[in-house]
């Protein structure tokens, strides 16, 4: 399935990877990771740091699946309000999930600093706008529950929002511990580091079509009729992991993204903060290192790539109209646009860990708008599961 269409900005800006191989022999490793996107790269990082021998395979060119389509906003907030998540999974688990998302942003920064790599990581403030009176009511309720659990949040009134950011909305939740990255750049930097320093092997155009479980290992068969023997598999191919599962665990959605031409410094809002809103469908906004505006949203249920792509022009118009309503004086001009497919779960949380139908396999399924923060959580948890360290993986289990 095509995961995206159009011209993803990150791929154009960074160019294709320089070094990749296709598996053409039978090999053996300790851990086989399926998927070379940001989730697979982070899983490889934590495992390589624990001195575990890893191989990554991907049926596409390395890092060119959904990772190139990500808008890469790092927020501890998920698409489900904390007060709603408490109703779904209980107060303790809901708060723990939010805190893990917050912690994951700091963890990602530590990884980048430790490896001395570049992923355009930048701390940013964040605004969650009340689109209407109902949205403001929800944000006030959300503010109360976050403050109760000492999560970083400030409630801005309409007057404060207009005064500080020149945005005319009913109010907003504000925090100063969000971030943004170039996911494609970071993903390849992590892979390159561990190829050079940890013996990591990455094979592109290598499609695993069959997995055979043995008593103490697995054998993965590829479309090119090669085999990979491993103690464990990490399944990290994004929503395509659904093909391994009998039960449906995700709803597929399409999202649409525009990127502007480079803007002048005074064309931006204060703090260049990340912005999203309570309206459904909503838009989300960020900036880039080369002074562009990236705005996306108007997600809708995915049916097939052809229908998704036919809607692109209509969606682009709707996104631009919503943006200009928010910033009526903006001189934004569109340079790139694309659409992509992503998965979300009923409770907004990822699926991480083992599945009863798949012995010797760990799943790293960071579905939802917080895909990258979920990927960090999944990668560290899977490393801990493999080395026998206690985890909170029950929070994200398939039978939760």
C-alpha positions in Angstrom: 0.0 0.0 0.0 1.2 3.5 -0.7 1.7 5.3 2.6 1.9 8.8 1.2 1.6 10.8 -2.0 2.7 14.3 -3.2 6.1 15.7 -2.3 7.0 15.1 1.4 9.2 18.1 2.4 11.6 16.1 4.5 12.6 13.8 1.6 13.1 16.7 -0.8 15.1 18.7 1.8 17.4 15.8 2.9 17.6 13.6 -0.2 17.6 9.9 -0.4 19.9 7.8 1.9 23.3 7.2 0.4 24.0 3.7 1.7 21.6 0.7 1.7 21.8 -2.9 0.8 19.3 -5.6 -0.2 19.5 -9.0 1.5 20.7 -11.7 -0.9 21.9 -14.4 1.5 20.7 -16.4 4.5 21.8 -14.7 7.8 21.5 -15.0 11.6 21.1 -12.4 14.3 19.9 -11.9 17.8 17.0 -9.5 17.1 15.4 -8.9 13.7 13.6 -5.6 13.4 11.0 -5.2 10.7 10.7 -1.6 9.7 13.4 1.0 9.2 11.4 4.1 10.0 11.8 6.2 13.2 10.3 3.4 15.4 12.6 0.7 14.0 15.6 3.1 14.3 14.9 3.8 17.9 14.4 0.2 18.7 17.7 -0.5 17.2 19.3 2.3 19.2 18.2 1.0 22.6 19.0 -2.6 21.7 22.5 -1.7 20.3 23.2 0.4 23.4 22.4 -2.8 25.4 25.0 -4.7 23.2 22.3 -6.7 21.4 23.1 -7.7 17.9 20.4 -6.4 15.5 19.4 -6.4 11.8 16.8 -4.2 10.3 14.9 -5.1 7.1 12.3 -3.0 5.2 10.4 -3.8 2.1 11.0 -0.2 0.9 14.1 1.9 0.7 15.3 2.6 4.3 13.3 5.3 6.2 11.0 6.1 3.2 7.7 4.9 4.6 5.5 7.0 6.9 8.6 8.6 8.5 9.0 10.9 5.5 5.4 12.1 5.9 5.5 12.9 9.6 5.1 16.5 10.7 7.2 15.6 13.8 5.6 17.6 16.5 6.6 16.2 19.9 4.0 16.8 22.6 3.1 15.1 25.8 -0.6 15.6 25.0 -2.3 12.9 23.0 -5.4 13.2 20.8 -7.5 12.0 23.7 -8.0 14.5 26.5 -6.6 13.3 29.8 -10.0 13.5 31.4 -11.4 11.2 28.7 -8.5 8.8 28.9 -9.1 8.5 32.6 -12.6 7.3 31.8 -11.2 4.7 29.3 -8.2 3.3 31.2 -8.4 4.6 34.8 -6.8 7.6 36.4 -3.4 5.9 37.3 -2.8 4.5 33.9 -4.0 7.6 32.1 -1.7 9.9 34.1 1.2 7.5 33.7 0.7 7.5 29.9 0.8 11.3 29.8 3.9 11.4 31.9 5.7 8.8 29.8 5.0 11.0 26.7 6.5 14.0 28.5 9.5 12.0 29.6 10.0 10.6 26.1 10.7 14.1 24.7 13.6 14.5 27.2 14.8 11.0 26.4 14.9 11.8 22.7 17.0 14.9 23.3 19.4 12.9 25.4 19.8 10.3 22.6 20.7 13.1 20.1 23.2 14.7 22.5 24.8 11.3 23.4 25.2 10.2 19.8 26.2 13.7 18.7 23.9 13.6 15.7 21.6 16.1 14.1 17.9 15.8 13.9 16.9 19.5 14.0 15.6 19.0 17.5 14.2 22.3 18.9 12.3 22.9 22.1 9.0 24.7 21.4 6.1 26.0 23.4 2.6 24.7 22.5 -0.8 26.2 22.2 -4.0 24.1 22.2 -6.7 26.5 21.1 -10.3 26.5 22.1 -12.1 26.7 18.7 -15.5 27.5 20.3 -17.3 27.7 23.6 -17.6 23.9 23.9 -13.8 23.7 23.2 -13.1 26.2 26.0 -15.2 24.2 28.4 -13.2 21.0 27.6 -9.9 22.9 28.0 -10.9 24.2 31.4 -11.8 20.7 32.5 -8.5 19.4 31.0 -6.6 22.2 32.7 -8.0 21.2 36.1 -7.1 17.5 35.8 -3.6 18.2 34.5 -2.9 20.7 37.3 -4.1 18.1 39.8 -1.5 15.7 38.5 1.3 18.4 38.2 1.6 18.2 34.5 3.0 21.4 32.8 0.1 23.5 31.7 -1.2 27.1 31.8 -4.7 28.2 30.9 -4.8 31.4 28.8 -7.9 33.5 28.6 -9.1 35.0 25.3 -7.6 38.4 26.4 -4.2 36.8 27.3 -4.1 34.8 24.1 -4.8 37.9 22.0 -2.3 40.0 23.9 0.6 37.6 23.8 0.1 35.7 20.5 -2.3 38.0 18.5 -4.6 35.0 18.1 -8.3 35.6 18.5 -9.8 32.4 20.1 -11.8 31.7 23.2 -8.7 30.6 25.1 -5.9 28.0 25.1 -3.8 25.6 27.0 -0.1 26.5 26.9 3.0 24.6 27.9 6.7 25.2 27.2 8.0 21.6 27.0 7.0 20.5 23.5 9.5 20.1 20.7 9.9 19.5 17.0 12.4 17.5 14.8 13.1 16.5 11.3 12.1 12.8 11.6 13.6 11.6 8.4 17.0 13.3 9.1 17.0 12.0 12.7 16.0 8.5 11.6 18.9 8.2 9.2 21.3 9.7 11.6 20.5 7.1 14.2 20.8 4.3 11.6 24.1 5.6 10.3 25.5 6.0 13.8 24.8 2.4 14.8 25.9 1.0 11.4 29.3 2.6 12.0 29.6 2.0 15.8 27.4 -1.0 16.7 27.6 -3.3 13.7 23.9 -2.7 12.8 22.9 -4.0 9.4 20.1 -2.4 7.5 18.6 -4.1 4.4 16.2 -2.2 2.1 13.8 -3.8 -0.4 13.7 -6.9 1.8 10.2 -8.0 2.4 9.5 -10.6 5.1 6.6 -12.7 3.8 6.6 -15.6 6.3 7.6 -16.1 9.9 8.1 -19.6 11.3 8.3 -20.0 15.1 10.7 -22.6 16.5 11.2 -23.6 20.1 13.8 -21.0 20.9 14.1 -18.9 17.7 12.3 -17.7 14.6 13.0 -18.0 10.9 11.8 -15.1 8.7 11.5 -15.9 5.0 11.8 -13.0 2.5 10.2 -12.5 -0.9 13.6 -13.2 -2.4 13.7 -16.6 -0.8 16.4 -15.8 1.8 16.0 -16.6 5.5 16.9 -14.7 8.7 17.3 -16.7 11.9 16.8 -14.7 15.1 15.9 -15.1 18.8 13.2 -12.5 18.6 11.5 -10.2 16.1 10.5 -6.6 16.7 7.6 -5.7 14.5 7.8 -1.9 13.7 6.5 -1.4 10.2 3.8 1.1 11.2 0.2 0.3 10.5 1.2 -2.5 8.2 1.6 -4.6 11.4 -2.1 -4.9 11.3 -1.5 -7.6 8.6 0.1 -9.8 11.3 -2.9 -9.6 13.6 -6.3 -11.4 13.5 -8.1 -8.7 15.4 -8.5 -5.1 14.1 -6.7 -2.8 16.5 -6.5 0.4 14.5 -8.6 2.8 12.4 -6.7 4.1 9.4 -6.9 7.8 8.7 -5.5 10.1 6.0 -3.9 13.4 6.9 -3.0 16.3 4.6 0.0 18.7 4.9 1.2 21.9 3.3 4.6 23.6 3.6 5.1 27.3 2.7 7.8 29.0 0.9 10.5 30.5 3.2 9.0 33.3 5.3 10.5 36.5 6.7 11.3 36.5 10.4 8.4 38.9 11.2 5.9 36.7 9.4 5.7 34.3 12.3 3.7 34.2 15.5 5.4 34.7 18.9 7.7 31.9 20.0 7.0 29.9 16.8 5.0 27.6 19.1 3.3 24.5 18.0 -0.4 25.0 17.5 -3.5 22.8 17.3 -7.1 23.2 18.2 -10.2 21.6 19.7 -12.2 21.7 16.4 -12.7 18.4 14.7 -11.4 18.1 12.1 -8.5 20.2 13.4 -5.4 21.7 11.9 -1.9 21.6 13.4 0.9 24.1 12.8 4.7 24.3 13.2 7.7 25.9 11.6 10.9 24.5 10.1 14.6 25.2 10.5 14.6 27.1 7.1 11.8 29.4 8.1 8.8 27.7 6.5 5.3 27.1 8.0 4.1 23.6 8.0 0.3 23.2 8.5 -1.7 20.0 8.2 -4.8 18.2 9.3 -8.4 17.8 8.1 -7.9 14.1 8.7 -10.5 11.6 7.6 -11.0 7.8 7.6 -8.8 6.1 5.0 -10.5 4.0 2.3 -7.9 3.6 -0.4 -4.9 5.5 -1.8 -6.8 6.7 -4.9 -9.7 8.3 -3.0 -7.2 9.8 -0.5 -5.2 11.4 -3.3 -8.3 12.7 -5.1 -9.2 14.7 -2.0 -5.8 16.4 -1.8 -6.8 19.6 -3.6 -10.0 20.1 -1.7 -8.2 19.3 1.6 -5.4 21.8 0.8 -7.9 24.5 0.2 -9.7 23.8 3.5 -6.4 23.7 5.5 -5.2 27.0 4.0 -8.6 28.7 4.6 -8.5 27.6 8.3 -4.9 28.8 8.7 -5.7 32.2 7.2 -8.7 32.5 9.5 -6.3 32.1 12.4 -3.7 34.4 10.8 -5.5 36.7 8.4 -2.5 38.9 7.7 -0.2 36.0 6.8 1.5 36.1 3.4 1.8 32.4 3.2 2.5 30.8 -0.2 2.5 27.0 -0.6 5.7 25.3 -1.9 5.1 21.6 -1.0 2.1 19.4 -0.1 1.5 15.8 0.5 -0.9 13.4 2.2 -0.2 10.3 4.3 -1.9 7.5 6.1 -1.7 6.8 9.8 -3.4 4.6 12.3 -5.1 5.4 15.6 -6.5 3.3 18.4 -9.8 3.6 20.3 -8.2 5.0 23.4 -5.4 6.9 21.7 -2.6 4.8 23.2 -0.1 2.6 21.4 0.3 -1.2 21.4 3.6 -2.3 22.8 5.0 -5.7 23.7 4.1 -9.3 23.2 1.0 -10.8 21.6 -0.5 -14.2 22.6 -0.6 -15.3 19.0 3.0 -14.4 18.2 5.6 -16.0 20.4 9.2 -14.6 20.1 7.8 -11.3 18.8 7.5 -7.8 20.2 5.3 -5.2 18.7 6.1 -1.5 18.6 2.9 0.1 17.3 3.0 3.8 18.0 -0.3 4.6 16.5 -1.8 8.1 16.8 -0.9 11.7 16.6 2.0 11.1 19.1 3.7 8.5 17.0 7.2 9.6 17.7 6.9 10.0 21.5 5.2 6.6 21.4 8.1 5.2 19.4 10.6 6.3 22.1 8.4 4.7 24.8 8.1 1.5 22.7 11.8 1.2 21.9 12.9 1.5 25.5 10.2 -0.9 26.8 11.1 -3.5 24.2 14.8 -3.3 25.1 13.8 -3.8 28.8 11.5 -6.7 28.0 14.3 -8.4 26.1 16.9 -8.0 28.8 14.4 -8.9 31.6 14.1 -5.5 33.2 10.7 -4.6 34.8 8.5 -2.4 32.6 5.0 -0.7 32.5 4.2 -2.6 29.2 0.9 -3.7 30.7 -0.3 -0.1 30.2 0.1 -0.6 26.4 -0.7 -4.3 26.1 -3.1 -5.8 23.5 -5.4 -7.1 26.3 -5.6 -3.8 28.3 
